[in-house]
């Protein structure tokens, strides 16, 4: 597939599609579920929050729509879009198509923090805060190790992330080993598989600003990320301060990923597969790639969450579905040679 040229009619069409697609997915998700809500009723309930409307719906419908589905839909949009744009940024930053937002150990660190919070009975907020904090600590350790060695910065940073990730994975295994197998261990295992089943407005508010701030930071430097993908020497020749820019990209992606993982658990493949699909549609130019990844990631997570809460009688963890769907898609792209990497 030939990427659309900048400013062409095809490019404008893709922009319109990528803007409208998440809105269409939101509309479908709002009325979709085990408790059916008619589209007209859903519109009335939403409008009633702005203008006075005589209710012709039950209180249960309003509760399901406003207290359950809306927070979950908003969280899915934020988390899916955030993971996808972080993955696209990291793939350009490290010039590696196999990089994901978890490459610097944030998932392992957050998993350890959450397991520690569950083991200590810290409550939902405590578990979330510990997951966020240890996710950030893991990336700080990776970045600190990368600064010590004088080899290629991108390569050393990736290897440091592998080391830190393995370290926190071992600590996580230790916590699972000592956890009560009838009480704490099932909770830890379920959290690690990823889910939005317990999403509330309070949790949504706690991640709203961090994820939006990280996304805004990445979008603001998306033109400079193109220079980083050329290598440090070429980027410096173009006047780009590679050290500061790399730190900004890593910090923004870390905030997004740590915030997402702290409330949803570990949801893999989104930040790996979606950037490649976006690259096939709009090309490798980060100025178009990052917004496209943001849109497609939000839609993908929303559709996956719809399937998770309605496919069978019990809710399927998101991490299972993203792996079952994402791995074959990635293998198919690889087999066809259509990763769109350039």
C-alpha positions in Angstrom: 0.0 0.0 0.0 1.4 3.4 -1.0 1.2 5.9 1.8 -0.8 9.1 0.9 1.3 12.1 0.1 1.0 15.1 2.4 -1.7 17.5 1.4 -3.3 15.2 -1.1 -7.0 14.4 -1.3 -6.3 10.9 -0.1 -4.5 12.2 2.9 -7.4 14.5 3.9 -9.8 11.5 3.5 -7.6 9.4 5.8 -7.6 12.2 8.3 -11.4 12.4 8.3 -11.7 8.7 8.6 -9.3 8.5 11.5 -11.2 11.3 13.3 -14.7 9.8 12.8 -13.8 6.2 13.4 -13.4 6.5 17.2 -16.7 8.4 17.4 -18.4 5.6 15.5 -16.9 3.0 17.8 -18.0 4.9 20.8 -21.6 5.0 19.5 -21.6 1.3 19.0 -20.0 0.6 22.4 -22.5 2.8 24.2 -25.5 0.7 23.1 -23.7 -2.6 23.0 -23.7 -5.0 26.0 -25.7 -7.5 28.0 -28.2 -4.8 29.1 -29.5 -3.4 25.8 -30.1 0.3 25.4 -31.8 1.6 22.3 -29.8 4.2 20.3 -32.5 6.9 20.7 -32.7 6.2 24.4 -28.9 6.5 24.8 -29.0 9.9 23.0 -31.8 11.1 25.2 -30.0 10.1 28.4 -26.8 11.9 27.2 -28.8 15.0 26.2 -30.6 15.0 29.6 -27.3 15.8 31.2 -27.2 19.0 29.3 -30.8 20.1 28.8 -33.9 19.2 30.7 -35.7 16.2 29.1 -38.7 14.3 30.5 -37.3 10.8 31.1 -39.0 7.9 29.4 -36.3 5.4 30.4 -35.7 3.4 33.6 -33.1 4.5 36.3 -31.2 1.2 35.5 -30.7 2.3 31.9 -29.3 5.6 33.1 -27.0 4.0 35.6 -25.7 1.5 33.1 -25.0 4.1 30.6 -23.5 6.9 32.7 -21.9 5.0 35.6 -20.7 1.8 33.9 -20.3 2.2 30.1 -19.2 5.8 29.8 -16.2 5.5 32.2 -15.2 2.2 30.6 -15.5 3.6 27.0 -13.4 6.7 27.9 -10.8 4.5 29.7 -10.6 2.2 26.7 -10.1 5.2 24.3 -7.3 6.6 26.5 -5.5 3.4 27.2 -5.7 2.0 23.7 -4.7 5.3 22.0 -2.0 5.9 24.6 -0.4 2.5 24.3 -0.5 2.7 20.5 1.1 6.2 20.2 3.7 5.2 22.8 4.6 2.1 20.7 4.8 4.1 17.5 7.1 6.7 19.2 9.4 4.0 20.7 9.6 2.2 17.3 10.8 5.4 15.7 13.0 6.3 18.6 14.8 3.0 18.7 14.6 2.3 15.0 13.3 -1.1 15.8 9.9 -2.5 14.5 9.7 -5.0 17.4 9.7 -2.5 20.2 6.6 -2.0 22.3 5.8 0.5 25.2 6.8 -2.2 27.7 10.4 -2.4 26.3 11.9 -0.4 29.2 10.4 -2.6 31.9 7.4 -0.4 32.8 5.0 -3.4 32.7 7.1 -5.6 34.9 7.7 -2.8 37.4 4.0 -1.9 37.5 3.1 -5.6 37.8 5.4 -5.9 40.8 4.0 -2.7 42.4 0.4 -3.9 41.9 1.2 -7.4 43.3 2.9 -5.8 46.3 -0.2 -3.6 46.9 -2.5 -6.6 46.7 -0.3 -8.6 49.0 -0.3 -5.7 51.6 -4.0 -5.2 51.2 -3.5 -1.6 50.2 -6.9 -1.2 48.6 -7.7 -0.3 45.0 -6.2 3.2 45.2 -3.0 1.9 46.9 -2.6 -0.8 44.3 -3.0 1.8 41.5 -0.5 4.1 43.1 2.1 1.4 43.7 1.7 0.1 40.2 2.2 3.6 38.7 5.2 4.3 41.0 7.1 1.1 40.3 6.4 1.4 36.6 8.2 4.7 36.7 11.0 3.4 38.9 11.6 0.6 36.4 12.0 3.1 33.5 14.2 5.4 35.6 16.5 2.4 36.3 16.6 1.5 32.6 17.4 5.1 31.6 20.0 5.4 34.3 21.7 2.2 33.2 21.6 3.5 29.6 23.4 6.7 30.7 26.2 4.8 32.3 27.5 3.0 29.2 28.9 4.9 26.3 27.8 2.5 23.5 25.0 3.4 21.1 22.3 5.1 23.3 19.3 3.5 21.7 20.7 -0.1 21.8 22.0 0.3 25.4 18.6 1.7 26.5 16.8 -1.3 25.0 19.2 -3.8 26.7 18.8 -2.0 30.0 15.1 -2.3 29.7 15.4 -6.0 29.1 17.6 -6.3 32.3 15.3 -4.3 34.5 12.2 -6.0 33.1 13.7 -9.4 33.9 14.6 -8.2 37.4 11.1 -7.0 38.2 9.6 -10.1 36.6 11.6 -12.2 39.1 10.5 -10.1 42.0 6.9 -10.5 40.8 7.3 -14.3 40.6 8.6 -14.2 44.2 5.5 -12.3 45.4 3.3 -14.7 43.6 5.1 -17.6 45.3 4.6 -16.3 48.8 1.0 -15.0 48.2 -1.9 -16.8 49.8 -3.1 -19.3 47.0 -6.7 -19.0 48.1 -7.0 -15.2 48.6 -4.2 -13.0 47.2 -2.8 -15.1 44.4 -6.0 -15.3 42.3 -6.4 -11.5 42.5 -2.8 -10.9 41.4 -3.1 -13.3 38.5 -6.4 -11.7 37.3 -4.9 -8.2 37.6 -1.9 -9.2 35.5 -4.2 -10.4 32.7 -5.7 -7.0 32.2 -9.3 -5.8 32.5 -11.5 -2.7 32.6 -14.2 -4.5 34.5 -13.6 -2.5 37.7 -13.3 0.9 35.9 -15.0 3.8 37.8 -15.1 7.5 37.4 -12.6 7.9 40.2 -10.1 5.7 38.4 -10.8 7.4 35.1 -10.1 10.8 36.6 -6.8 9.6 38.1 -5.4 8.6 34.7 -7.1 11.3 32.5 -4.6 14.1 32.9 -1.4 12.0 32.9 -2.3 10.1 29.7 -3.6 13.3 27.9 -0.4 15.2 28.9 1.8 12.3 27.6 -0.1 12.2 24.3 0.1 15.9 23.9 3.8 15.9 24.5 4.4 13.2 21.9 2.2 14.9 19.3 4.0 18.2 19.9 7.4 16.7 19.0 6.2 14.2 16.3 8.1 16.1 13.5 11.4 15.9 15.5 10.9 12.1 16.1 11.5 11.7 12.4 15.0 13.1 12.8 15.7 10.7 15.7 14.7 7.8 13.4 17.6 8.8 11.1 20.2 8.2 13.9 21.9 10.5 16.3 24.5 12.0 13.9 22.0 12.9 11.3 19.6 14.3 13.9 22.3 16.5 15.4 23.2 17.7 11.9 19.6 18.8 11.5 19.9 20.8 14.8 17.9 18.4 17.0 19.1 17.9 20.6 18.9 14.2 20.6 19.5 13.7 24.4 16.7 16.0 25.5 14.3 14.8 22.8 15.0 11.1 23.7 14.4 11.9 27.4 11.1 13.7 26.5 9.8 10.8 24.4 10.8 8.2 27.0 9.2 10.3 29.8 5.9 10.9 28.0 5.6 7.3 26.9 6.4 6.1 30.4 3.7 8.3 32.0 1.1 7.1 29.5 2.0 3.4 29.9 2.4 3.5 33.7 -0.9 5.3 34.1 -2.6 2.8 31.7 -1.2 -0.3 33.4 -2.0 1.0 36.9 -5.8 0.8 36.2 -6.1 -1.8 33.5 -3.3 -4.3 34.2 -0.9 -5.5 31.5 -2.5 -5.4 28.1 0.0 -6.5 25.5 0.3 -6.3 21.7 -1.6 -3.0 21.3 1.5 -0.9 21.3 3.3 -3.4 19.0 0.7 -4.3 16.3 -1.3 -1.0 15.9 1.7 1.2 14.9 2.4 -1.2 12.1 -1.2 -1.1 10.9 -1.1 2.7 11.0 2.3 2.7 9.2 0.7 0.6 6.4 -2.1 3.3 6.0 -0.2 6.6 6.3 3.5 5.7 5.9 6.5 6.0 8.3 6.3 9.8 8.7 5.8 10.3 12.4 3.8 13.5 11.8 1.0 11.3 10.4 1.9 8.0 12.0 1.4 9.1 15.6 -2.1 10.6 15.1 -3.1 7.5 13.1 -1.8 5.2 15.8 -3.7 7.1 18.4 -7.0 6.8 16.5 -6.5 3.1 15.6 -5.3 2.1 19.0 -8.4 3.8 20.7 -10.7 1.9 18.3 -9.0 -1.4 18.7 -9.1 -1.3 22.5 -12.7 -0.3 22.4 -13.7 -3.1 20.2 -11.6 -5.6 22.2 -13.3 -4.4 25.4 -16.7 -4.9 23.8 -15.8 -8.4 22.9 -14.4 -9.1 26.4 -17.6 -8.1 28.1 -20.1 -9.8 25.8 -18.5 -12.8 24.0 -19.2 -15.3 26.8 -21.1 -15.4 30.1 -18.0 -14.3 32.1 -15.8 -11.4 31.2 -12.6 -12.4 29.3 -9.4 -10.6 30.5 -8.3 -8.1 27.9 -4.7 -9.3 27.8 -5.9 -12.7 26.6 -7.9 -11.3 23.8 -5.3 -8.8 22.6 -2.8 -11.7 22.5 -5.1 -14.1 20.7 -6.0 -11.5 18.1 -2.8 -9.5 17.9 -0.3 -12.3 17.6 -1.9 -13.8 14.4 -2.3 -10.4 12.9 1.3 -9.6 13.5 2.4 -13.0 12.1 0.2 -12.4 9.0 1.8 -8.9 8.4 5.2 -10.4 8.9 4.5 -13.3 6.4 3.2 -10.9 3.8 6.1 -8.5 4.4 3.7 -5.7 5.0 5.0 -4.2 8.2 5.4 -0.9 6.4 8.8 -0.3 8.0 10.9 2.3 6.4 
